Amino acid sequence: MFAAIVFPFATHVHAADADVNAQPTASAPIAASDANLEASLPTLGDITAVLRAQFRVAPTESLKIARAVLTEADRHAISPILLLAVMAVESSFDRYAVSVAGARGLMQVLPAAHPQLIAGATDLSDPAINVRIGSTILRRYLDESGGDLDAALLRYSGGGRGYARRVVLRMQRFDASLRRE
């Protein structure tokens, strides 16, 4: 059921001046079996609409987040729906969120745990920077767990009980919302 959501894929992300409602295009010709996956990928406009309606994210902020999500999903071959779900659980899309442990931003990146990735980062509240670093961490955990989403999410959360289940539930909600858009 989650194959279209969880399994890696690759898409081109539109340039910054692209039409908000444009569909991402494939980075290479897609096989017939990949046609459904390509058709189900959320667009910039779909993501911004959901962020605005469900999370009350301002229009310019939702656009920045959506662009960061699509860019990093493509770069790291991670579903944008997975990235959105992690952000919803971690910060409820508050780019200025700071946890008691010091995790920061949309994906709640913990600087003390990832100093090599944080080096040179000027502002962890910037969606592009935070999503890039958070996606890099999540991709590493997925690779190290052999693609086991539960194990990767458990590690991403620092062992949070029920975290993977909350993320998967959010993925289901995003998938349903984005299909209606």
Order of alpha helices (4+ residues) and beta strands (2+ residues): alpha-alpha-alpha-alpha-alpha-alpha-alpha-alpha-alpha
